[in-house]
Amino acid sequence: MPLVTWSARYSIGIPQIDAHHRHMFFLLNKLHDDFVNRATAHIIGTLIDELSDYAIYHFAAEERWMKANGYPAVEQHAREHDRFSLRIGEFAISYRRGDKSLALEVLSFLHSWLSGHILQADAEFGTFIAEEKCGILRATETPNWMSEMTWEEVHGTDTVEQLTPGT
């Protein structure tokens, strides 16, 4: 049973970003299912890492989209992304170090943060794009950089381990 179900209320009206959000919900629900079904610590740890990696990729793409469209709150939005990335990184490190009790706390944090962030901060960006009369891009267009971004361009590295402090 899913922890959170995608619905129209989560749509910000930008198809590419909505697709990213759907994928994050998919990963969150997979983590929930694996936790409920008592998957191994390795499987849960790998999924936490995957969710963290995908969030970093998504945040970079979303922030570049915001900058390309002249979104005035991009720096504040990026700070929210940074706080999330730090927290989920801390969870991943603690989990890898053996604190398996974190799985439920991670699920709760992810559910609360993702839902709240999409419904508030991301929705504000969607509204900005919808209201923009002479914007640089229409929300239905995919900028070249978004479709061509590679993992290395987003992260400046080719491995997750290089992104995680203290490992």
C-alpha positions in Angstrom: 0.0 0.0 0.0 1.5 3.4 -1.0 2.5 5.8 1.6 1.6 8.7 -0.6 -0.4 8.7 -3.9 0.2 11.1 -6.7 -2.8 13.2 -7.5 -3.5 16.4 -9.4 -3.0 18.5 -6.3 0.7 17.8 -6.5 1.0 18.9 -10.1 2.7 22.3 -10.5 1.9 22.5 -14.2 5.4 21.9 -15.5 5.3 18.4 -17.0 9.0 17.6 -16.6 9.1 18.7 -13.0 5.9 16.9 -12.3 7.5 13.7 -13.8 10.4 14.2 -11.4 8.1 14.5 -8.5 6.1 11.4 -9.5 9.4 9.5 -9.6 10.3 10.7 -6.1 6.9 9.5 -4.9 7.6 6.2 -6.5 10.9 5.9 -4.7 9.4 6.9 -1.4 6.6 4.3 -1.8 9.1 1.7 -2.7 11.1 2.5 0.4 7.9 2.3 2.4 7.0 -1.1 0.9 10.5 -2.4 1.5 10.4 -1.2 5.1 7.0 -2.8 5.8 8.0 -6.0 4.1 11.2 -6.1 6.2 13.7 -5.9 3.3 17.3 -6.3 4.2 19.3 -3.4 5.5 21.3 -3.4 2.3 18.2 -3.0 0.1 16.8 -0.2 2.3 20.2 1.6 2.4 20.5 1.4 -1.3 17.0 2.8 -1.8 17.8 5.7 0.6 20.9 6.4 -1.4 18.9 6.3 -4.7 16.3 8.7 -3.3 19.0 11.0 -2.2 20.8 10.9 -5.5 17.6 11.4 -7.5 16.7 14.4 -5.2 20.1 16.0 -5.9 19.6 15.5 -9.7 16.0 16.9 -9.5 17.0 19.9 -7.4 19.8 20.9 -9.8 17.4 20.6 -12.8 14.6 22.5 -11.0 17.0 25.3 -9.9 18.4 25.7 -13.4 14.8 25.9 -14.7 14.0 28.6 -12.2 17.1 30.6 -13.1 16.4 30.3 -16.8 12.9 31.7 -16.1 14.0 34.5 -13.8 12.2 33.1 -10.8 12.8 35.7 -8.0 12.8 33.2 -5.1 15.3 30.8 -6.6 18.0 31.4 -3.9 15.5 30.8 -1.1 14.2 27.7 -2.9 17.8 26.4 -3.3 18.4 26.8 0.4 15.4 24.6 1.1 16.9 22.0 -1.3 20.2 22.3 0.5 18.7 21.7 3.9 16.8 18.6 2.5 20.0 17.3 0.9 22.0 17.7 4.1 19.3 16.0 6.2 18.8 13.0 3.9 22.6 12.7 3.6 22.9 12.5 7.3 20.2 9.8 7.4 22.1 7.8 4.7 25.4 8.0 6.5 23.8 7.0 9.9 22.0 4.1 8.2 25.2 2.9 6.6 26.9 3.1 9.9 24.4 0.7 11.4 21.6 2.8 12.8 18.8 0.7 11.2 16.1 2.3 13.5 16.2 5.3 11.2 14.1 3.8 8.4 10.8 4.9 10.0 12.2 8.4 10.7 13.4 8.7 7.1 10.0 7.7 5.8 8.3 10.2 8.0 10.7 13.0 7.1 10.6 12.2 3.3 6.8 12.1 3.2 6.4 15.3 5.2 9.1 17.2 3.4 8.3 16.2 -0.2 4.6 16.7 0.2 4.9 20.0 1.9 7.7 21.3 -0.4 5.8 20.4 -3.6 2.5 21.8 -2.3 4.0 25.1 -1.2 7.4 26.1 -2.6 7.2 24.2 -5.9 3.5 25.3 -6.4 4.6 28.9 -6.0 7.1 28.4 -8.9 4.4 26.7 -11.0 2.1 29.7 -10.3 4.9 32.1 -11.3 5.4 30.2 -14.6 1.6 30.2 -15.3 1.3 33.9 -14.6 4.4 34.9 -16.6 3.1 36.8 -19.6 6.4 37.2 -21.4 8.6 34.6 -19.8 11.7 33.2 -21.3 10.2 29.7 -21.6 6.7 28.4 -21.5 6.2 25.7 -18.9 5.5 23.1 -21.6 8.8 23.6 -23.3 11.9 21.5 -22.3 15.0 23.6 -22.4 18.0 22.0 -24.1 20.0 21.8 -20.9 17.3 19.8 -19.1 17.1 17.0 -21.6 20.8 16.9 -22.1 22.0 17.0 -18.5 24.2 14.1 -17.4 24.9 12.9 -13.9 28.4 14.3 -14.1 27.2 17.8 -15.1 24.7 17.9 -12.3 27.0 16.5 -9.6 30.5 17.3 -10.9 31.4 13.7 -10.1 30.7 10.2 -11.4 30.0 8.4 -8.1 27.7 8.9 -5.2 30.5 8.1 -2.7 32.3 11.3 -3.8 29.2 13.3 -2.9 28.8 11.9 0.6 31.0 13.5 3.3 32.7 11.2 5.8 32.6 8.0 3.7 
